[in-house]
Amino acid sequence: MEHGNGWLNATLVYLAAAVLAVPLARLAGLGSIIGYLAAGIAIGPFGLALVTDAQTMLHVAEFGVVLMLFLVGLELEPRRLWSLRRPIFGWGGAQLFGSAAVVGAFALAFGVEARVALVAALALAMSSTAIGLAVLNERNLMATGAGQTVLSVALFQDIAAIPILALLPLLAAGAGERAGGGGWAALQAVAVVAGIVLGGRALLRPALRWIAGSRTPEIFTAASLLLVVATAALMRSVGLSMALGAFLAGVLLAESEYRRELETDLEPFKGLLLGLFFIAVGMGIDFAVVREHPAIVAAIVAGFLVVKAVVLAAMARMIPVPLAERPVFVILLAQGGEFGFVVLQTAQGGGVIAGSAAPLLVAAIALSMLVTPLLLLLADRIWPAHLARRAAAGGPAEIAEPQQAPVIIAGFGRYGQVIGRLLAANGMTATVLEHNAEHIESLRRFGWKAFYGDATRLDLLRIAGAGQARIFVLAIDDVEQSVECATLVREHFPQCTLVARARNAAHYARLRQLGLVYVERETLDSSLMSGRTVLELAGMRPHEARVQAMRFRRHSIDLLEEMVPHFADEGRLIAIAKQGRRQFEETWAREREQGRNGPRGAWQSPEGD
């Protein structure tokens, strides 16, 4: 009974601390995460000592991160996740191994033992998934270029957890004895991941359909929690990231009819458990170590934050991350992460790190997570002024004031400019969005007013006037960003009629599958104009060449429309394309033969065509 009272009292303290600290932090403009962390410090062993068992609560609250990754997975259909494979393994690998290499090199330069330097570098190279994704959601930045890259890096870190944890026993004494066990553990891990992917595809939807058939909402909620907890427990049983398992389960259900209901049921649990997670992190900061070695802890925090920031700033230029989003990208990934705690605890338990090294590094990671929201607030105050100075010096004009034009053009390259010029010639105004800063500067020199911004950001679209605009011209060059923007506009601004540019047939099919009606392939008409010229030079009369080109255009569009539902089946696509081409060529061959034998002359076609 006394134990039950202990849990009841602890729960009372946690909830009271959150209810008091978070609104105060929000009123002060500090954000909810700072409020949770401050609450944890206040009630923890180095504050009022109202609760002392931070580790137990950290393990419970870790399910907040698990639920968050499950909900993120629900937003990523398997096809879209596959499209992110290069950012995940490319930029994710560059961030993790690049940061680890530089941090490790500095550690070796200061005389740290090689294996300790390696473990420390891997632990400090990790970033906080919980804080990163929570900040992105809080600021509505998940759909931006920076948000997607942060998500990709976070996913890679979860995947990298498998080989990193397998590596730690090999660094300890007696590594040879453990090598066989490490190989067996790796096989188990692969088997579990394969089981989740294959079993999930076959079982999850039928099971949820059966449970939903009971028409008992609370049982569906219980089933949703059971799904996440069971997946997490299965991953933990083989030493893998629980969050990665939950993410995989979410992706498997991203295309299911129960996606929205799952999101609605789990969102409240995610928010509460994430708050408890941040409270537990605040409680877990060992201020005794900080007081004993303040200079060393400060040097570690400042050192790895600066090193990672330099690596990330270089990455941001290469990706490229839009200029306005770079501070968020760099700061969120420069901090330490919760997985760093796991690496250091495992290394300490295995004898890889001894003495005070692990507590010092754990304290440094926790403090970096504490200062991250503060650094973001500082960047919010400094970076807009920097962008304003850049704009005054000829840099990109930030879209800050709400716009009211009836037409929005997203993407103002060679395609968007033709549309813009046609509108301007007819006295119509349009709000122009362009994400390439250098391109905006070039447009200015030619007298165009274009705003710098990423059209996949919901908040930016609202400022651009998408809520009132009648027409949205989608002329973005990048296929993935184009599809993402189209999805966003259709979901949030249904009054906007979308007029879209397609780079190729596959892009056309994806936009049509989203429900867009007005989609044009960018090279079709220009190619047909050249084709008309070739026909005329070959001897065809201009009117006949125009008719034949228009017939071919109609045939090409009809054939592509027939192919749209089958773009996932390459064999079916090839069969439709071959059949359509053969039928069209046979029809024209018959008409040419009739034309040669009839009174109308060569190349004639019925006027009705």
Disulfide bonds with the S-S distance in Angstrom:
none
